[in-house]
Amino acid sequence: MPDSVVPGEVTKGETTSIQTARFFDDLVEPIRQVLENHGARLEVLEHACVIHVPVGTMRQRLYPVVVTDRYEITLPDGYKFYQSQGRKAFCGVSFLVDEFPEWVQRKYG
């Protein structure tokens, strides 16, 4: 992914993994299940998580860029989630809650 992108330009590229902040413990299994349902895999490390995505996954930069770079991640089956990348290496991932169990939707939705 190029570092010097002109605002308004659509950039796309394949990606194979995304490292993110560690998820809350009660969300690890629901997130793992949703990702596995779409062909991805979640690796939980001590202080981070890594989402391994299948070949053909696309990462598209969203505009406008504000304080963080934002990306839409599209898995080959069409499932989408979002990545935020801060200027000082912070990375977060967010998901739409509709595929998560009801208790997750109530607690975090």
C-alpha positions in Angstrom: 0.0 0.0 0.0 1.6 3.3 -1.0 2.4 5.8 1.8 2.0 8.9 -0.3 -1.6 8.8 -1.6 -3.3 11.8 -3.0 -6.6 12.6 -1.1 -9.6 11.6 -3.2 -7.6 8.8 -4.9 -9.0 5.3 -4.5 -6.3 2.9 -3.6 -6.8 -0.8 -3.5 -4.5 -3.7 -2.9 -4.4 -7.3 -1.7 -3.6 -7.9 1.9 -2.8 -11.1 3.8 -2.9 -10.1 7.5 -3.8 -7.3 9.8 -2.3 -6.8 13.2 -4.6 -5.0 15.6 -5.0 -4.1 19.3 -6.0 -7.1 21.4 -9.8 -7.6 21.6 -11.6 -7.8 24.9 -11.5 -11.4 26.2 -15.3 -11.9 25.9 -15.2 -10.9 22.2 -12.3 -13.2 21.1 -14.5 -16.2 20.4 -17.4 -14.4 18.7 -14.9 -12.5 16.4 -13.1 -15.7 15.7 -16.3 -17.4 14.7 -17.4 -14.6 12.4 -14.0 -14.4 10.7 -13.9 -18.2 10.3 -17.4 -18.2 8.7 -15.9 -15.9 6.0 -12.6 -17.8 5.5 -10.3 -15.7 7.8 -8.4 -16.8 10.9 -7.8 -14.9 14.2 -4.5 -15.3 16.0 -4.5 -14.0 19.6 -1.1 -12.9 21.0 -0.3 -11.5 24.4 -0.8 -7.9 23.6 -2.3 -7.9 20.0 -4.4 -9.9 17.6 -3.6 -10.8 14.0 -6.3 -11.4 11.5 -5.1 -13.7 8.7 -7.3 -13.2 5.6 -7.6 -15.4 2.5 -6.0 -14.7 -0.9 -8.1 -12.2 -2.8 -8.9 -10.0 0.2 -8.9 -6.3 -0.8 -7.9 -3.3 1.4 -9.3 0.0 0.2 -8.3 3.4 1.8 -11.3 5.5 2.7 -11.5 9.3 2.4 -11.3 11.9 3.8 -8.2 11.1 5.9 -8.6 12.8 9.3 -6.4 11.9 12.3 -6.3 8.2 11.3 -6.1 6.4 8.0 -9.2 4.2 7.5 -9.6 1.2 5.3 -12.4 -1.0 4.2 -11.4 -4.7 4.2 -13.4 -6.9 1.8 -13.0 -10.6 2.0 -13.4 -12.7 -1.2 -17.0 -13.7 -0.2 -18.0 -10.0 0.1 -17.9 -9.7 3.9 -16.6 -6.3 5.0 -14.9 -4.9 8.1 -12.9 -1.8 8.8 -9.4 -0.9 9.9 -8.2 2.4 11.5 -4.5 3.0 11.4 -3.2 5.8 13.7 -0.2 7.9 12.9 1.7 6.4 15.9 1.1 2.8 14.9 -2.2 2.3 16.7 -4.4 0.0 14.7 -8.0 -0.9 15.5 -10.5 -3.1 13.7 -14.3 -2.7 13.8 -17.1 -5.0 12.6 -20.7 -4.6 11.8 -22.6 -6.3 14.6 -25.4 -8.1 12.6 -23.5 -11.4 12.4 -22.6 -11.6 16.0 -24.6 -13.4 18.8 -27.4 -11.4 20.3 -25.6 -10.9 23.6 -22.7 -9.2 21.7 -25.1 -6.9 19.9 -26.8 -5.9 23.1 -23.5 -5.3 25.0 -21.5 -3.7 22.2 -23.9 -2.7 19.5 
